[in-house]
Structures are given as structure tokens and as C-alpha cells.
């Protein structure tokens, strides 16, 4: 009985969470954001060490060149994100949401007895 009520609570909480947000809404956890920040810190440190390998007169041109490439990459990403956003808005709302089925506790399923078994 307690397991069934826990399963029902989890299902209702999941349904409530799902209905309160847009179906394509993305939420990131603190752990994933910290992991991304750590990766960015390591990459930027390595990039700084790489840039310092070049002579001082070449560094500004190198930074400008790669800066322009990263800006172009950002523009491409923003363009594709905007196209996806517009396409999702034109597609309309989600018609229905599939909820995971709860089969109940395994004891109920495995330990069922028929009338013939009870008579024997």
C-alpha cells in the first residue's frame, strides 16, 4: 500500500512538473553547470598557454583571427536556434503527453493466486 502511494506521488509530481513547463523547455542542474564551468576553465587555461607560445607581435593577430571565427560560429548557432524556435512555434502545442505506466509492486504481480490454487 505504501509503495503504491509513493508511485502515485511520483507520477503526479512528474505530471505536474511536465505541465508547468513548455515541452521543449530545458532545465540544467547545478552539477552539470559546474562541470561545464570546469571544462571551460581548463580549456581557457590551455588556450592561454598555447597563445603564449607565439611571439608577442603575432599574438594580437592570432587572437583577432580566432575571435572572428568564434563570433561567426556563435552567429551560426544563434541562426539555427532561431530557426528551430520559429519551427516549434509554428508546429503548435503538444496534443498529448504520454505518462509512464505504473505496474504496481512486483509482489502483486508475482504472488497472484487463482481460485483453483486457493482451493488446493
GROMACS elastic network, one bead per residue, 0.5 to 0.9 nm:
[ bonds ]
;  ai    aj funct       b0    kb
    1     4     6  0.51566   500
    1     5     6  0.63819   500
    1     6     6  0.87323   500
    1   105     6  0.89415   500
    2     5     6  0.51838   500
    2     6     6  0.62483   500
    2     7     6  0.86811   500
    3     6     6  0.50421   500
    3     7     6  0.61676   500
    3     8     6  0.85753   500
    3   104     6  0.78651   500
    3   105     6  0.68777   500
    4     7     6  0.50571   500
    4     8     6  0.61192   500
    4     9     6  0.85803   500
    4   104     6  0.61623   500
    4   105     6  0.70091   500
    5     9     6  0.60897   500
    5    10     6  0.85947   500
    6     9     6  0.50541   500
    6    10     6  0.61996   500
    6    11     6  0.86008   500
    7    10     6  0.51308   500
    7    11     6  0.61535   500
    7    12     6  0.86284   500
    7   102     6  0.73040   500
    7   104     6  0.76482   500
    8    11     6  0.50918   500
    8    12     6  0.61360   500
    8    13     6  0.85109   500
    8   102     6  0.83280   500
    9    12     6  0.51668   500
    9    13     6  0.60085   500
    9    14     6  0.84756   500
   10    13     6  0.50865   500
   10    14     6  0.60396   500
   10    15     6  0.85160   500
   11    14     6  0.51315   500
   11    15     6  0.61229   500
   11    16     6  0.85631   500
   11    99     6  0.79343   500
   11   100     6  0.78874   500
   11   101     6  0.89235   500
   11   102     6  0.83197   500
   12    15     6  0.50197   500
   12    16     6  0.60353   500
   12    17     6  0.85288   500
   13    16     6  0.50356   500
   13    17     6  0.60845   500
   13    18     6  0.84753   500
   14    17     6  0.50984   500
   14    18     6  0.60368   500
   14    19     6  0.85933   500
   14    99     6  0.86677   500
   15    18     6  0.50384   500
   15    19     6  0.61100   500
   15    20     6  0.85757   500
   15    99     6  0.74747   500
   16    19     6  0.52469   500
   16    20     6  0.61327   500
   16    21     6  0.89880   500
   17    20     6  0.53361   500
   17    21     6  0.68321   500
   18    21     6  0.58666   500
   18    22     6  0.77855   500
   18    23     6  0.71329   500
   18    97     6  0.87137   500
   19    22     6  0.73827   500
   19    23     6  0.79463   500
   21    24     6  0.81357   500
   21    25     6  0.63095   500
   22    25     6  0.50128   500
   22    26     6  0.86560   500
   23    26     6  0.85084   500
   23    93     6  0.85969   500
   23    94     6  0.74749   500
   24    88     6  0.85569   500
   28    31     6  0.83152   500
   28    32     6  0.65375   500
   28    33     6  0.68117   500
   29    32     6  0.54586   500
   29    33     6  0.64129   500
   29    34     6  0.87570   500
   30    33     6  0.51425   500
   30    34     6  0.61316   500
   30    35     6  0.86043   500
   31    34     6  0.51596   500
   31    35     6  0.62049   500
   31    36     6  0.87155   500
   32    35     6  0.50327   500
   32    36     6  0.62291   500
   32    37     6  0.86158   500
   33    36     6  0.51203   500
   33    37     6  0.61751   500
   33    38     6  0.86520   500
   34    37     6  0.50024   500
   34    38     6  0.61688   500
   34    39     6  0.86730   500
   35    38     6  0.51075   500
   35    39     6  0.62989   500
   35    40     6  0.86688   500
   36    39     6  0.51208   500
   36    40     6  0.61509   500
   36    41     6  0.85842   500
   37    40     6  0.50769   500
   37    41     6  0.61226   500
   37    42     6  0.87019   500
   38    41     6  0.50848   500
   38    42     6  0.62924   500
   38    43     6  0.86474   500
   39    42     6  0.51997   500
   39    43     6  0.61231   500
   39    44     6  0.85294   500
   40    43     6  0.51210   500
   40    44     6  0.59742   500
   40    45     6  0.84663   500
   41    44     6  0.52423   500
   41    45     6  0.61321   500
   41    46     6  0.86418   500
   42    45     6  0.51781   500
   42    46     6  0.62319   500
   42    47     6  0.85804   500
   43    46     6  0.51090   500
   43    47     6  0.60287   500
   43    48     6  0.85770   500
   44    48     6  0.60921   500
   44    49     6  0.86028   500
   45    48     6  0.51357   500
   45    49     6  0.63365   500
   45    50     6  0.86736   500
   46    49     6  0.50979   500
   46    50     6  0.61695   500
   46    51     6  0.87113   500
   47    51     6  0.61737   500
   47    52     6  0.86242   500
   48    51     6  0.51606   500
   48    52     6  0.62592   500
   48    53     6  0.89297   500
   49    52     6  0.51791   500
   49    53     6  0.67431   500
   50    53     6  0.54067   500
   50    54     6  0.76215   500
   51    54     6  0.58125   500
   51    55     6  0.87664   500
   51    59     6  0.65949   500
   51    62     6  0.79263   500
   51    63     6  0.81085   500
   52    55     6  0.74402   500
   52    56     6  0.79213   500
   52    59     6  0.77105   500
   53    56     6  0.89704   500
   54    57     6  0.83261   500
   54    58     6  0.65115   500
   54    59     6  0.63402   500
   54    62     6  0.89399   500
   55    58     6  0.55751   500
   55    59     6  0.65649   500
   56    59     6  0.54447   500
   56    60     6  0.78524   500
   57    60     6  0.69395   500
   57    61     6  0.80890   500
   58    61     6  0.56143   500
   58    62     6  0.62814   500
   58    63     6  0.88298   500
   59    62     6  0.50321   500
   59    63     6  0.61099   500
   59    64     6  0.85868   500
   60    63     6  0.51588   500
   60    64     6  0.61370   500
   60    65     6  0.85444   500
   61    64     6  0.51025   500
   61    65     6  0.60185   500
   61    66     6  0.86202   500
   62    65     6  0.51454   500
   62    66     6  0.62224   500
   62    67     6  0.83291   500
   63    66     6  0.53490   500
   63    67     6  0.58168   500
   63    68     6  0.85415   500
   64    68     6  0.61186   500
   64    69     6  0.86503   500
   65    68     6  0.53345   500
   65    69     6  0.64669   500
   65    70     6  0.88587   500
   66    70     6  0.61611   500
   66    71     6  0.85713   500
   67    70     6  0.51394   500
   67    71     6  0.61690   500
   67    72     6  0.86183   500
   68    71     6  0.50784   500
   68    72     6  0.61917   500
   68    73     6  0.86122   500
   69    72     6  0.51035   500
   69    73     6  0.62101   500
   69    74     6  0.86594   500
   70    74     6  0.61208   500
   70    75     6  0.86047   500
   71    75     6  0.61908   500
   71    76     6  0.86677   500
   72    75     6  0.50725   500
   72    76     6  0.62826   500
   72    77     6  0.86968   500
   73    76     6  0.51315   500
   73    77     6  0.62583   500
   73    78     6  0.86361   500
   74    77     6  0.50910   500
   74    78     6  0.60833   500
   74    79     6  0.84990   500
   75    78     6  0.50666   500
   75    79     6  0.60142   500
   75    80     6  0.86321   500
   76    79     6  0.50770   500
   76    80     6  0.62485   500
   76    81     6  0.85382   500
   77    80     6  0.52629   500
   77    81     6  0.60513   500
   77    82     6  0.85582   500
   78    81     6  0.50136   500
   78    82     6  0.60607   500
   78    83     6  0.85810   500
   79    82     6  0.51966   500
   79    83     6  0.62799   500
   79    84     6  0.87401   500
   80    83     6  0.50135   500
   80    84     6  0.61911   500
   80    85     6  0.85866   500
   81    84     6  0.51129   500
   81    85     6  0.61315   500
   81    86     6  0.86640   500
   82    85     6  0.50144   500
   82    86     6  0.61754   500
   82    87     6  0.85374   500
   83    86     6  0.52441   500
   83    87     6  0.61340   500
   83    88     6  0.86474   500
   84    87     6  0.50319   500
   84    88     6  0.61075   500
   84    89     6  0.85924   500
   85    88     6  0.52181   500
   85    89     6  0.62636   500
   85    90     6  0.86818   500
   86    89     6  0.51314   500
   86    90     6  0.61773   500
   86    91     6  0.86133   500
   87    90     6  0.50827   500
   87    91     6  0.61214   500
   87    92     6  0.89241   500
   88    91     6  0.50388   500
   88    92     6  0.67162   500
   88    93     6  0.85489   500
   89    92     6  0.55203   500
   89    93     6  0.78361   500
   90    93     6  0.89263   500
   91    94     6  0.86942   500
   92    95     6  0.86652   500
   93    96     6  0.89215   500
   94    97     6  0.72333   500
   98   101     6  0.89287   500
  102   105     6  0.87330   500
  103   106     6  0.79255   500
  103   109     6  0.81763   500
  104   107     6  0.84894   500
  104   108     6  0.71627   500
  104   109     6  0.78147   500
  105   108     6  0.56678   500
  105   109     6  0.69987   500
  106   109     6  0.52015   500
  106   110     6  0.60107   500
  106   111     6  0.82045   500
  107   110     6  0.52900   500
  107   111     6  0.55423   500
  107   112     6  0.80684   500
  108   111     6  0.56349   500
  108   112     6  0.61690   500
  109   112     6  0.60381   500
  110   113     6  0.89649   500
  113   116     6  0.80520   500
  113   117     6  0.59694   500
  113   118     6  0.66279   500
  114   117     6  0.52617   500
  114   118     6  0.63678   500
  114   119     6  0.87796   500
  115   118     6  0.50837   500
  115   119     6  0.62257   500
  115   120     6  0.88500   500
  116   119     6  0.51816   500
  116   120     6  0.64935   500
  117   120     6  0.53256   500
